[in-house]
């Protein structure tokens, strides 16, 4: 399941986290923070070690070696952190203090691994990937997202001032 938005700050992270949290009551869930603008799921779920303030070196950034370097399910699992209050939930933290690649570059080497994950649900927060700064062809991003996920949720913030931009972004993505 992919969760994305057309604009930063429109709550894709919150929505994806709530969905994963709820499903993990009874099912095995992997929540992967793939937001190219930086990860915040680990902070939202308070996964940082209180003593060190770190994630123990775990991050989606640790497994992305470039568009031509395949990513395995073992690679993804090696970056997952368990949540103490939700034993069925594993979380792969996002990019920490840096920006990641555009979503299509990350999904190409990772697509097969996502399909092979042993969890009942794999939920990926893609952030504002269709309006990522410097992105020239949102339709190619949307195509790669559609190829990688069986379900895609676009979170639209209920703000009339943002509707025109949201519709424009979704049209560009086709």
N, C-alpha and C positions, 0 to 999 in steps of 0.2 A: 504494500500500500504506500503510495507516494502522497505526501501532503505538501502543498506549495501555495504561494500567494503571488500576487502581481506587484506588490509594493512592500518595502521593508517596514517592519513594525505592525504588520497586519495579522499577527498572531498565529502563523503557521506552526511555530514551535510549541506554543501553548496547546493548540488543537491536537497536534501529533502526540504530545506528551500525555494529554488527558485521555486520548483514545488508547494509547499503549497501557497506561496505568489501569484503566477500566478493564481492558481485555485480559491483563495479567492477573486479574483476580482468580481466573479459572483456567487460563491457557498460557502456554509458553510464548513469550513475546520478545522479539529483538527490536530495539528502538535505536536507529542509526541517525546521528546528526550529520547530515551531508550539506548543510547550508553553506554555500560558498562564501557568504559574507561573514562567517565566523560562527562558532557553535556556542549555544547558551543552554542546551538541555542539561548538561552536567551541573550548571549553576542552579537551574530551576529545580532539579531534583536533589540538590545539595550533596553531590557525589564527591566533592573534593575532600581529601583527608584534612580534618580540622587542625592537626598538628603541623602539617607542612603546607597546606593550601594548594596541593597539587593533585593531579589525577593519576599519579604513579606512572607518568609517561604514556598513558593511553590516549589515543586520538585517531580519528580517521586519517589524519595527515601522515601517520606512521606507516600506513599500508599503501598509499598512493605513490607509485614510483614513476608515473608517466602514463600516457594513453596506451602505450604498447606493452606495458608490464602487467601481466594478468594478476588478478587478485582472487585468492581462494577463500572458501568458507573458513578454513583454518586461520587465514590471515585476519578475517573479520572477527572471529571468535577470540583471537589473541588480544584484541583491543577492547573487548567487552568488559564492563564492570557490572557486578550484581548489585541490585538495590536491596538493602537490608530489610526494608519494610515490605518489599514485594519480591519474594524469592523467584517468581516466574518471569521476572523482568530483567533482561540484560540490556545494557546501554553502551553504545559506542559513542564516546564523546566527539564533538566536532573540532573544527580548526580552532586552535587557541592562539590568540594574538596575531593571526595572519589570515589572509584570504586564501581560499582554495581554488582549484580549477573550475572552469565552467562544468555544469552537470554532465553534459554529454561526454566530456573527457574522462570524468570519473566513472560514469556508468558503463562505458565501453569495456574496460577491463574487469568490471565488477558484476556485470549483468548475470552471467551464468552462476556465479557464487551466490548471488541473492536468491536465485531460484532454487538452489540446493540447500539453503539454510534449514536446519532441523526444526526450527520453531514453528508453532502453529500460525503465527503472524509475524511478518517483518514490516515494520513501519519506518519509513524514511522521511525525515524533515528535509525538504529541498530548498526551503527559504524562498527568496524572490528570484529563483533561477531563470525565469522568463524575461526578467528586466534587469539582469545582472549587468553592472557597468562594463562597457566595452563589447557587449554581445551584439553581433551584427545580424544574426539570423535566428530569431526566437523560434521559427517553425522547425528548424533542425533540432533544437533543444527539445521541443515538444514531441517530435517524432521519436527521439531516443528515449524519452520518458515513457511514452506509450509502448515502446518495444520492451522496456525493462519491467513495467509494472502492470498487473492485471486491474488495479484500481488506482485512480488518481483523484484526489480531492483538492479543489482549488478553494482556498479560504478567501472570501471576499468580505472586507470590512464594511460594516454598515455605515457608510459616510457618503452622503450625496456628492460632496466635493471630490471624492475619489472615483466615482463610478465611471466617468468618461475615460480616465487614464486606465482603469481596470479593463474596460471593454476594448480600448485600443490595444493594450498588451495581449489580450486573449485573441483578438482578430489577427494580430501579427503572428501569433503562434499557431493559428488555424486549428 
